């Protein structure tokens, strides 16, 4: 996933403008695409020790698989940027693709 600190900073500004407290713990989701389950299991094997949970694994229309993992935490914008860069490297190491993040409020 191509991203920049500026684009993440803009997303945080939008969230704050919409009433989100980005300093509080939020549920962060991260998405990986792969051609087979073993590659995605390899990605997850690197994440499990950091308390990531598998939200879903599903087959896409093109036959590839998507793995979504999540973690509830307080995540400053600069740390999210570094995590995205690390996830790009992790995905590449397992022949997969990191496709970004989403965020939800914790109820």
C-alpha positions in Angstrom: 0.0 0.0 0.0 1.4 3.4 -0.9 0.8 5.9 1.8 2.4 9.0 3.2 2.6 10.6 6.6 0.6 13.5 5.1 -2.3 11.3 4.0 -2.5 9.7 7.4 -2.3 13.1 9.1 -5.2 14.2 6.9 -7.2 11.2 7.9 -6.6 11.9 11.6 -7.7 15.5 11.1 -10.9 14.4 9.4 -11.6 12.0 12.2 -11.0 14.7 14.8 -13.2 17.1 12.8 -16.0 14.5 13.0 -15.8 14.1 16.7 -13.4 11.2 17.1 -10.9 11.3 20.0 -7.9 9.8 18.2 -5.9 9.7 21.5 -8.3 7.1 22.9 -8.1 3.4 22.1 -9.8 2.6 18.8 -10.3 -0.7 16.9 -7.8 -0.7 14.0 -8.2 -3.1 11.1 -5.5 -4.1 8.7 -6.0 -5.9 5.4 -3.7 -8.4 3.5 -4.4 -10.0 0.1 -2.9 -13.3 -0.9 -3.1 -16.0 -3.5 -3.3 -18.8 -0.9 -4.1 -19.4 2.7 -0.6 -20.6 3.6 0.9 -17.2 2.7 -1.7 -15.4 4.8 -1.1 -17.8 7.7 2.6 -16.8 7.5 1.6 -13.1 7.8 -0.6 -13.8 10.8 2.1 -15.9 12.4 4.1 -12.7 12.6 1.2 -10.7 14.1 -0.2 -13.1 16.7 2.4 -12.3 19.3 1.4 -8.7 19.1 -2.2 -9.5 20.1 -3.8 -9.1 16.7 -7.0 -10.9 16.2 -8.3 -12.4 12.9 -11.5 -10.7 12.0 -12.1 -12.5 8.7 -10.5 -14.5 5.9 -12.6 -14.6 2.8 -12.3 -15.3 -0.9 -12.6 -12.4 -3.3 -14.3 -12.4 -6.7 -10.9 -12.8 -8.4 -10.1 -16.0 -6.3 -7.6 -14.3 -4.1 -8.0 -14.2 -0.3 -8.3 -11.3 2.1 -7.1 -11.5 5.7 -8.4 -8.8 8.1 -6.7 -8.5 11.5 -7.6 -6.1 14.2 -6.2 -4.6 17.4 -7.7 -2.2 20.0 -5.2 0.4 20.9 -4.3 4.1 21.0 -2.4 4.6 17.8 -0.8 8.1 17.0 -0.6 9.1 13.4 3.2 8.7 13.2 3.0 5.2 14.6 0.3 4.2 12.1 2.5 5.4 9.3 5.4 3.3 10.6 3.1 0.3 11.0 1.9 0.6 7.4 5.5 0.7 6.2 6.3 -2.4 8.3 3.2 -4.2 7.1 4.3 -3.5 3.5 7.6 -5.3 4.2 5.8 -8.1 6.1 3.4 -8.7 3.2 6.2 -8.7 0.7 8.2 -11.3 2.7 5.2 -13.7 2.4 4.3 -13.0 -1.2 1.1 -11.1 -0.2 0.0 -7.5 -0.4 -0.9 -5.1 2.4 -4.0 -3.2 1.3 -4.5 -0.7 4.1 -6.4 0.0 7.3 -9.7 1.0 8.7 -10.7 2.2 12.2 -13.8 1.9 14.4 -14.8 3.4 17.7 -14.7 1.1 20.6 -18.1 0.8 22.3 
